[in-house]
Amino acid sequence: MPEIELSAGTIDYRDTGGDGPVVVLVHGLGFDDAVWSEVVSGLAPDFRVLVPVLPLGSHRRPMRPDADLSAHGVAALLAEFMDRLDLRDVTLVQNDTGTAQLLVGVRDERIARLVLTSCEALDNYPPGVQGRTLDRAARIPGALFLLLQSFRFPALARLPSSLGGMTKRRLPEELIARWYGPLLTSRDIRRDYAKFCRGDDPDCYVKAAENLRSFTRPALVAWGAEDRMMPPATGRRLAELLPHARYVEIPDARTLVPFDNPTALVAELRRFVEEHPLPR
C-alpha cells in the first residue's frame, strides 16, 4: 500500500488509480480498508477509489504522541489527506464513525457528493451497547486494555454485544485478527485508539447536524435495514436534515454495510453518482 505523511503521522492508503470519478471510502473505529474490500472491487472498473487507513485502532503506524485524534482531529486528517493528494469533486462515503459529518461547513470544499452509511449521528453517540461500553471503559484506568483482550477470542468478538451485533454475516477469524492485532500488540496503537475514545464531547454530532442543513450538494443516506447499533430512524432523521438527500435502506445489513451487503451498496453508489453528474 502507498503511504503519505500527514501532520499527525504517516498513514497507509489504498488507491485503485485511474482517471474515473474519485470516491473516498472512510472506515470506522477498530476497522481498516479491509471492511471496504468488496466495495472497492465493485467500483474499481469505473472509479478511482481511495481508502485511507485512519488512526482508529487498526492502523499499523502509531501517530505522533501529541497528535489530536479526537473525532474532530481525525476529520481534519481526512481533509488533509484529500488536500495532499489534491483530490477534487470527491464522492465521500462514510461508515460507522461520523467523521465525514464534521467536515460539512468546515472543510468540505473538495466534497461533491456525500454518502453516509450506518454511522454515528445526532444524539446516537456513543452508539448502542458497544459504544457505551467502550466509552465507559476508556475512562477507567486499565479497563480499555482488559476489554480489548476479548478480541483475542473470535467467539467473544462475535457476541451480539461486540462485533457480532454490528454484522449480519459471520466475521472471519482472520479479519478479527487483522483489525484487532495492532491494538493487542502495540501500546502506542492503544494510546491512539484511547485518544479517539476519550476525545470529544457527547454532543459533537448534535452540533455538527446544524451544518448539514446548509449542505446543498447531493447526499445519499444508505442505512443497514437491520442495524441495531445505529437505528434506521437515525438515518431517516439525517436524510431529513440534508436538503438534497435520498434515504435508502440496504437489506440484509447491520452497521457494517460494506461488509454485509457490498453488492447492494455498490449498486446504490453507482446509481447515486449517475443521477448527480458534476456540473460542466
Secondary structure by P-SEA (a helix, b strand, c coil): cbbbbccccbbbbbbbccccbbbbbbbccccccccaaaaaaacccccbbbbbbcccccccccccccccccaaaaaaaaaaaaaaacccccbbbbccccccccccccccccccbbbbccccccccccccaaaaaaaaaaaccaaaaaaaccccccccccccccccccccccccaaaaaaacccccccaaaaaaaaaaaacccccccccaaaaaaacccbbbbbcccccccccaaaaaaaaaaccbbbbbbbcccccccccccaaaaaaaaaaaaaaccccc
